[in-house]
Amino acid sequence: MSRFEDIPPLIQEYDMFAQSVEVLKAPNVYKIKTPYGSYVCKRTNAPPNRLHYISGVLRHLHQRGWEGCVPLTYTKYDEPFVKRGDAVYYLTAWQQSLKPDGMRPAEWAGPTIERLAELHHLTQNFRFDDPRQVEPLVDSLLNRWEYWLAEMKRQAKAAQSRTYPSPFDVVFLANQAFIGDAAEQAIRLLREWRQRHRTHAHFRLSIIHGYPHPAHLILDRSGQVRLINFDRSVFDSPARDLTLFYRTYFHLGGDADTASELLRRYSNVFPLRPEEIELTAAFLCFPERVMRDLEIYYGRKRDWNELYAVKRLEKDIDRLMHLNRWIHRAF
C-alpha cells in the first residue's frame, strides 16, 4: 500500500472520512478535504514522545489564547498523532497562506520573530530540567565545529594539489582564509563562553521552534503569522532559534539595518540576558552552511553539477559576509 492509500484509513481515527486527498509536498505532506473542513496531514520522523510533549505545550498555549501557531488536531482517542507501523502521521487545520517567496524578507521576518519571542516568553522554564542542559549542546557543537574545520583544511590541501582545479576549488580556495577565520573565531567565542559560565547554576530554557523558515509559517493578509511544523521543536536555549532565524533571514537576502530592528522587536517581547546575547553571537559566527556545502561537494553526498555547486557556494559565502558584518556591528 502506498503512502497515498494510507491516508483515508488513518482519517477514521479522527471520526472523519476523506472526500479527497491532494499531495502538497511529496512524499510526506497531503491536503485532505473532509465534511468538517480541510486538513494538512504530514508523515513525520519526529519521535512520538517529542510529539506528545510539544503538542501538549502548544495545546496549553492555544487554550490560554495564544494564536501564534497552528496546533495539532487530536484524534477521537485524544492522541496528537496516528501511528501506522513505523510511520507517524499528524493533522493540522488547513489555512490559506500568502507565499513569502515574493515578499521582501522584512515583511515576513518581523511578524515571525515576534511570534518566536512570544513562544520563548510563554514557555521559559516550562519544564524544570537539569540546569546544565545547555552544556551538552555546547560540547556537541564544539566537537562538530572542530571536525568541520579540520575537514575544511584537508579539503583545501586536496584542492591545492590538483593539477587542474575545478571552478568550485577556485572559489573555495579564494575564500579559504575568510571561512577558516570565521570558524576559528566562533570556536574561540564558544569555548570562552563555556569557560565563563561553567559554574552557572541555571540557564533560561524555552520551547524553541527548531526550524524558523518561511516555509514553516502561515502568513495572512493582515500580516499576522502563525507557526507550523514543530517537528524539530525541543526544550532548549532561545539562542538556537535566533541563530536559525538569522541564518535563514540573511540567506534569503535580508539586510543589516532591518536585522537590527528585528532584534529590537524580539527584545521588546523577550529581552535577552547578556549570556544569551553572547551565546547567540558565537553561534552565528560559525559558517555552518558553507561547511555543509564543502562536505557535500567533496564527499559527493549529492549529485550536484559543477555550475550549481559553484553558484551555491558563491551565494552562501556572500550571505555569510553580510551576516558577519552585521554580527560585529550588533553584538
C-alpha positions in Angstrom: 0.0 0.0 0.0 1.4 3.4 -1.0 1.5 6.4 1.4 -1.3 8.0 -0.6 -3.5 5.0 0.1 -2.6 5.1 3.8 -4.4 8.5 4.3 -8.1 7.6 4.1 -7.9 4.8 6.8 -6.0 6.9 9.3 -8.5 9.8 9.0 -11.0 7.4 10.6 -9.0 7.8 13.8 -10.4 11.4 13.8 -14.0 10.3 13.3 -13.9 11.7 9.8 -13.6 10.4 6.3 -11.6 11.8 3.4 -13.6 13.2 0.5 -10.4 14.0 -1.5 -6.6 13.7 -0.9 -4.1 16.1 -2.6 -0.3 15.9 -2.5 1.1 19.2 -1.2 4.7 18.2 -0.9 5.7 14.7 -2.0 6.1 12.3 -0.4 5.0 13.3 3.1 2.6 16.2 3.1 -1.1 16.0 1.9 -4.2 18.2 1.9 -7.3 16.3 2.9 -10.8 17.5 2.4 -13.4 16.2 4.9 -17.1 17.1 5.6 -15.7 19.0 8.7 -13.2 21.1 6.7 -9.8 20.7 5.2 -6.7 19.5 6.9 -3.0 19.0 6.3 -1.7 15.6 7.0 2.0 15.0 7.5 4.1 12.0 7.9 6.9 12.9 10.3 10.2 11.4 11.5 9.8 13.2 14.9 9.9 10.8 17.8 6.4 10.1 19.3 7.5 11.1 22.8 8.6 14.5 21.5 5.3 15.0 19.6 3.4 14.1 22.7 5.3 16.7 24.8 5.3 19.5 22.2 1.7 19.1 21.2 0.7 19.2 24.8 2.6 22.5 25.3 1.0 24.0 22.1 -2.4 22.9 23.1 -2.0 24.5 26.5 -0.9 27.8 24.9 -3.8 27.7 22.5 -6.2 27.2 25.4 -4.7 30.2 27.1 -5.4 32.3 24.0 -2.1 32.4 22.1 -2.7 32.3 18.4 0.9 32.1 17.3 0.8 28.6 16.0 -1.5 26.1 14.3 -1.9 23.3 16.9 -2.1 19.6 16.1 -5.6 18.2 15.7 -6.3 15.4 18.3 -7.8 12.1 17.4 -11.0 10.7 18.9 -8.8 8.9 21.4 -7.2 12.3 22.4 -3.9 11.5 20.8 -1.9 14.1 18.8 -0.9 11.6 16.1 -1.7 8.3 14.5 0.9 5.5 14.3 0.8 3.0 11.4 3.6 0.5 11.8 6.8 2.6 11.9 5.1 5.6 10.4 3.7 8.6 12.4 1.1 11.0 10.9 -0.4 14.1 12.4 -3.1 16.5 11.3 -3.4 20.3 11.4 -6.2 22.5 10.2 -5.7 23.8 6.7 -5.2 27.5 6.5 -4.6 29.6 3.3 -1.3 31.4 3.4 0.4 34.2 1.4 3.6 32.9 -0.1 6.6 34.8 1.4 8.7 34.0 -1.7 7.6 37.1 -3.5 7.9 39.4 -0.5 10.8 41.3 1.0 12.4 39.4 3.9 11.3 42.1 6.4 7.6 41.6 5.5 7.6 38.0 6.9 10.6 38.3 9.2 9.1 40.9 11.6 5.9 39.0 12.5 7.9 35.8 12.6 10.5 36.9 15.1 7.8 38.4 17.3 6.0 35.0 17.3 9.3 33.3 18.3 9.7 35.8 21.1 6.2 35.1 22.3 6.8 31.3 22.2 10.1 31.7 24.1 8.5 34.0 26.7 5.4 31.9 27.3 7.4 28.7 27.7 10.5 29.8 29.5 11.3 27.2 32.2 8.1 25.4 31.2 9.7 22.2 32.4 12.4 22.3 35.1 15.2 20.0 34.0 18.9 19.6 34.6 20.1 23.3 34.7 23.2 22.2 32.9 21.2 21.2 29.8 23.0 23.8 27.7 26.4 22.3 28.3 25.9 19.2 26.2 24.7 21.4 23.4 27.8 23.5 23.6 30.1 20.5 23.8 28.4 18.8 20.9 28.7 22.0 18.8 32.4 22.4 19.6 33.1 18.9 18.6 31.2 19.3 15.3 32.8 22.7 14.5 36.3 21.4 15.2 35.6 18.4 13.0 34.3 20.6 10.1 37.3 23.0 10.5 39.8 20.1 10.3 37.9 18.7 7.3 38.0 22.1 5.6 41.8 22.2 5.9 42.0 18.7 4.5 39.8 19.7 1.6 41.8 22.8 0.9 45.0 20.7 0.7 43.3 18.3 -1.7 42.1 21.2 -3.9 45.5 22.8 -3.9 47.2 19.6 -5.0 45.1 19.2 -8.1 46.8 19.8 -11.4 43.5 21.2 -12.8 41.4 22.7 -10.0 37.6 22.7 -10.6 35.7 26.0 -10.6 34.4 25.1 -7.1 38.0 24.5 -6.0 39.0 28.0 -7.2 36.1 29.8 -5.4 36.8 27.8 -2.2 40.5 28.4 -2.2 40.0 32.2 -2.9 37.8 32.4 0.3 39.5 29.8 2.4 41.1 32.3 4.8 37.8 34.1 5.4 35.9 30.8 6.0 38.7 29.5 8.3 38.9 32.7 10.3 35.1 32.8 10.8 35.1 29.2 12.0 38.1 29.7 14.4 36.5 32.9 15.8 33.2 31.0 16.5 35.1 28.1 18.2 37.1 30.6 20.3 34.0 32.5 21.4 32.1 29.4 22.3 35.0 28.0 24.3 35.3 31.3 26.2 31.6 31.4 26.8 31.6 27.8 28.2 34.5 28.6 30.5 32.9 31.8 31.8 29.6 30.1 32.6 30.9 26.7 33.7 29.7 27.3 37.3 26.3 28.8 36.4 23.5 27.1 38.4 20.8 27.9 36.0 20.1 28.8 32.4 16.9 30.1 30.9 15.4 27.5 28.7 12.3 27.6 26.5 10.4 25.6 23.9 12.1 26.5 20.6 10.6 26.0 17.2 13.8 24.4 15.8 13.3 25.4 12.1 12.0 29.0 11.7 11.8 29.3 8.0 9.2 31.0 5.6 8.1 27.5 4.6 7.0 26.9 8.2 4.7 29.7 8.8 1.2 30.8 7.8 1.0 34.5 6.7 -2.4 36.1 6.3 -3.3 39.3 4.5 -3.2 41.4 7.7 0.5 40.5 8.2 -0.1 38.1 11.1 2.0 34.9 11.3 1.2 31.5 12.7 4.0 29.0 13.1 3.7 25.4 11.8 5.9 22.3 11.6 7.2 21.9 15.2 8.9 18.5 14.2 12.3 19.8 15.4 11.0 21.6 18.4 12.7 20.9 21.8 13.3 22.5 25.2 16.5 24.5 24.8 18.2 27.9 24.8 16.3 30.6 22.8 19.7 31.4 21.2 19.3 28.4 19.0 16.1 29.7 17.4 17.6 33.2 16.9 20.6 31.6 15.2 18.5 29.6 12.8 16.2 32.6 12.2 19.0 35.0 11.3 20.9 32.5 9.1 17.7 32.0 7.1 17.0 35.7 7.0 20.4 36.7 5.6 20.5 33.7 3.3 17.2 34.9 1.7 18.6 38.4 1.2 17.9 40.3 4.4 19.8 43.5 5.1 21.7 44.5 8.2 19.6 47.6 9.1 16.4 45.6 9.3 18.2 42.8 11.1 18.9 45.2 14.0 15.3 46.3 14.0 14.2 42.7 14.2 16.4 42.1 17.2 14.8 45.1 18.9 11.3 43.8 18.2 12.3 40.4 19.6 13.8 42.1 22.7 10.6 44.1 23.3 8.8 40.9 23.9 11.6 38.7 25.3 14.6 40.7 26.5 17.8 38.6 26.2 20.2 38.3 29.0 23.9 39.1 28.5 25.0 35.5 28.4 22.2 34.7 25.8 23.4 37.5 23.6 27.0 36.2 23.8 25.9 32.7 23.0 23.8 33.9 20.0 26.8 35.8 18.7 29.1 32.7 19.0 26.5 30.5 17.2 26.0 33.0 14.4 29.7 33.4 13.7 30.2 29.8 12.6 30.0 29.4 8.7 27.8 26.3 9.0 26.1 26.5 5.6 29.4 26.9 3.8 30.9 24.0 5.7 27.9 21.8 4.6 28.5 22.9 1.0 32.1 21.7 1.3 31.1 18.5 3.0 28.5 17.7 0.3 30.7 18.6 -2.7 33.9 16.9 -1.6 32.2 14.0 -0.1 30.0 13.6 -3.2 26.9 13.2 -1.0 24.6 14.7 -3.6 24.6 14.7 -7.4 25.4 18.4 -7.8 26.6 19.6 -11.2 29.5 21.9 -11.2 27.6 25.1 -12.1 25.0 24.6 -9.4 27.7 23.8 -6.8 29.7 26.9 -7.7 26.7 29.3 -7.7 25.6 27.8 -4.3 29.0 28.3 -2.7 29.3 31.8 -4.0 25.9 32.8 -2.7 26.5 31.2 0.7 29.8 33.0 1.1 28.3 36.3 0.1 25.5 35.9 2.6 27.9 34.8 5.3 29.9 38.0 4.7 26.8 40.1 5.1 25.8 38.2 8.3 29.3 38.5 9.8 29.4 42.3 9.2 26.1 42.6 11.0 27.2 40.4 13.9 30.3 42.6 14.6 28.1 45.7 14.4 25.2 44.4 16.5 26.9 42.4 19.2 
